[in-house]
Amino acid sequence: MSSDPSVRSIIVNRPYYYATGMERTVYAYTQEEWGIGGAQPSGNYSVHSTTGLYIVTILMTIPAIVAPLVLVIGVASLSILLGLFGLVFTVLFTGGWLLAIRSLRREWQASKLRRLKGLPKPRFALTDDKARSWFEANPSGIAITRQNFPDSTRPFPGEANY
C-alpha cells in the first residue's frame, strides 16, 4: 500500500464497499457493516465464513493457553531452546487467537448492523467500476460521484474526458 496520505484516505475513508449476496443484486455496505465478508473483487470468497473462523478459534484455544506456560517453564528452567520455542508459539498462537476473537466480534457487530438494514452478508466483492455500472442501470440512493466510487476508472460528469 502506498504511504501517500491522499491514497490512504481514499482507501480507508471511503463511504461504501460494494458486494453481492448470493444473488446478482449489488449492495452498498459501510465499513462497519462489511465485517469479514467478501474481501476480493472477483472469485468465490465465501470461505470467509463465521463458522470457519469459529472452528479455527476453537482449535487455537488450547495452544494459545499452553504456549505461555511453555514460555514460563522455559524461562524458569533457564532452558534457552524451550524458552525460545515458548516465545515463538506464544506470539503465533496467542496473537492469532486474539486476532480471531477480534474478527469474530467485528463480524458479530457487522451482522447486527446488516440485519437492521436488511442487507445480506457480502459474499462477492465488486470493483467500483462494476458497482457503478450496476447503480447506473438500477438507480438507488447511492449518488454516482467520485466520493462514492473512488477507484472507478471511468470519468465522472465534470471531469476531463467525460
Secondary structure, 3 states (H helix, E strand, C coil): CCCCHHHHHHHHCCCCEEEECCCCCEEEECHHHHCCCCCCCCCCCCCCCHHHHHHHHHHHHHHHHHHHHHHHHHHHCCCHHHHHHHHHHHHHHHHHHHHHHHHHHHHHHHHHHHHHHCCCCCCEECCHHHHHHHHHHCCCCCCCCCCCCCCCCCCCCCCCCC
